[in-house]
Amino acid sequence: MKTRIEQALQECAEHARTQVLIDKRQGKIPTQAECDQLVPGMDVKLAIFLGDEMHKEALQCAGERLSQLVPGGFSLEPRYRYDKTTKKTTFISEEEAQSLLRQWRGDELKGTLRPDVVIHSGNPLQVRAVYDLKFPCTDSGRPTPWTRYTEGPHQGFDQKQVYWTALGMEPFRVVPWLGIFK
């Protein structure tokens, strides 16, 4: 089942990258210089813009594919809070997160973790696998590194370290055309 899940995630990542590049760039892969430029009319670099669009597309695809493979046994962008002092991880439902935001209590969500895909037993706290989609802006032939936290409670650590500690499973990166990486 792990192989089928990873194949589905890989295919979704590849589909998303291809589709977004077709839709937003007429299929052209950007250069590093283009990736670093701001998108006209937006206050965001092209690399971030394309990555966000690819994530949306890939997560929609992953939801459809995983619903067939592991119905009820996965979450897309689940939110977890990890307390380093007690070493306890709690799951925050999307309803709870939205309620906090509506009450202007969004600060309570700072430092929470949101891996892209979590495979679980049906209970998001009984984690079986963790995957994070990584979309390099250029075709460097190298996997995008784990994001390093520069502020907040996880400052100085990268996503891999924090996800592994909080969720108890080594996470994997899903990179289009390159594969699945630790």
C-alpha positions in Angstrom: 0.0 0.0 0.0 2.9 2.4 0.8 4.2 2.0 -2.8 0.7 2.7 -4.2 0.3 5.8 -2.0 3.7 7.1 -2.9 3.1 6.5 -6.6 -0.2 8.4 -6.4 1.5 11.3 -4.6 4.4 11.4 -7.1 1.9 11.3 -10.1 -0.1 14.1 -8.5 3.0 16.3 -8.0 4.1 15.7 -11.6 0.6 16.5 -12.9 0.5 19.7 -10.8 3.9 21.0 -11.9 3.1 20.3 -15.6 -0.4 21.8 -15.4 0.6 25.0 -13.5 3.5 25.6 -15.9 1.2 25.2 -18.8 -1.5 27.4 -17.3 0.8 30.1 -15.9 3.9 30.0 -18.2 2.7 28.5 -21.4 4.8 25.4 -20.4 8.0 27.3 -20.0 10.2 26.4 -17.0 11.5 29.6 -15.4 15.1 30.5 -14.9 16.5 31.1 -11.5 16.5 34.9 -12.2 12.8 34.7 -13.1 12.0 32.7 -10.0 13.5 35.4 -7.9 11.5 38.2 -9.5 8.2 39.6 -8.1 5.0 38.6 -10.0 3.7 41.7 -11.7 0.9 43.2 -9.6 1.6 41.0 -6.6 4.0 41.2 -3.7 5.3 37.7 -4.1 8.2 36.1 -6.0 7.4 33.8 -8.9 8.9 30.8 -7.1 6.4 31.2 -4.2 3.5 31.9 -6.5 4.1 28.9 -8.7 4.8 26.7 -5.6 1.5 27.7 -4.1 -0.4 27.0 -7.3 1.3 23.6 -7.7 0.5 22.7 -4.1 -3.2 23.5 -4.6 -3.4 21.4 -7.8 -1.4 18.5 -6.2 -3.4 18.4 -3.0 -6.7 18.3 -5.0 -5.3 15.4 -7.0 -4.0 13.7 -3.8 -7.4 14.0 -2.2 -9.1 12.2 -5.1 -6.4 9.5 -5.4 -6.1 8.8 -1.6 -9.9 8.7 -1.2 -9.7 5.6 -3.4 -6.6 4.0 -1.8 -7.1 4.8 1.9 -10.6 6.2 2.5 -10.7 8.0 5.9 -7.1 7.1 6.5 -5.4 10.4 5.4 -5.5 14.1 6.0 -4.4 16.9 3.7 -2.7 19.8 5.4 -3.7 18.7 8.9 -2.7 21.1 11.7 -0.8 19.9 14.8 0.4 21.7 17.9 3.6 20.3 19.5 4.5 21.3 23.0 8.3 20.8 23.5 7.9 20.9 27.3 5.4 18.1 27.6 6.4 16.4 24.3 2.7 16.2 23.6 1.2 16.6 20.1 -2.5 17.7 19.6 -4.5 17.7 16.5 -6.3 21.0 15.6 -9.3 20.5 13.4 -9.9 22.9 10.5 -13.2 23.9 12.2 -11.2 24.8 15.4 -8.6 26.7 13.4 -11.3 28.7 11.5 -13.1 29.4 14.8 -9.9 30.9 16.3 -9.3 33.0 13.2 -12.9 34.3 13.3 -12.4 35.3 16.9 -9.2 37.2 16.1 -7.2 34.6 18.0 -5.0 33.5 15.1 -1.9 34.0 17.2 -2.9 30.8 18.9 -2.1 29.0 15.7 1.5 30.3 15.4 4.0 27.6 15.6 1.5 24.9 14.6 2.6 22.3 12.0 1.0 21.6 8.7 2.5 18.8 6.7 1.0 18.4 3.3 -0.2 14.8 3.6 -0.5 12.6 6.6 -1.5 8.9 6.3 -3.1 7.7 9.5 -5.3 5.0 11.1 -8.4 7.1 10.8 -7.3 9.1 13.8 -4.9 12.0 12.7 -2.8 11.4 15.9 -2.1 7.8 14.9 0.3 8.7 12.1 1.5 6.1 9.7 3.4 8.3 7.2 4.1 12.0 6.6 4.7 13.6 3.2 5.5 17.1 2.2 5.3 18.3 -1.4 8.3 20.2 -2.7 8.2 22.1 -6.0 11.5 23.4 -7.2 11.0 26.5 -9.3 13.7 25.6 -11.8 14.8 22.2 -13.1 17.9 21.9 -11.0 17.8 18.1 -10.9 18.1 18.3 -7.1 15.3 17.9 -4.5 14.2 21.1 -2.7 15.6 21.1 0.8 13.4 21.0 3.9 12.2 24.5 5.0 14.1 25.8 8.0 12.2 27.7 10.6 13.6 31.2 11.1 11.3 32.3 13.9 8.8 30.9 16.5 9.0 27.9 18.7 10.8 25.8 16.1 13.4 28.4 15.2 16.7 26.8 14.1 15.2 23.5 13.1 13.9 22.3 9.7 10.5 20.8 8.9 11.9 17.3 8.8 13.3 17.5 12.4 10.1 19.0 13.8 7.6 16.7 11.9 9.6 13.7 13.0 9.7 14.8 16.6 6.1 15.9 16.8 4.5 13.1 14.7 6.8 10.2 15.5 7.4 9.3 11.9 10.3 10.2 9.6 8.7 12.5 6.9 9.4 12.3 3.2 9.6 14.9 0.5 7.7 14.3 -2.8 9.5 16.1 -5.6 8.1 16.0 -9.2 10.2 14.0 -11.7 12.8 13.3 -9.0 10.9 11.0 -6.6 10.4 10.5 -2.8 13.2 11.6 -0.5 14.0 11.6 3.2 
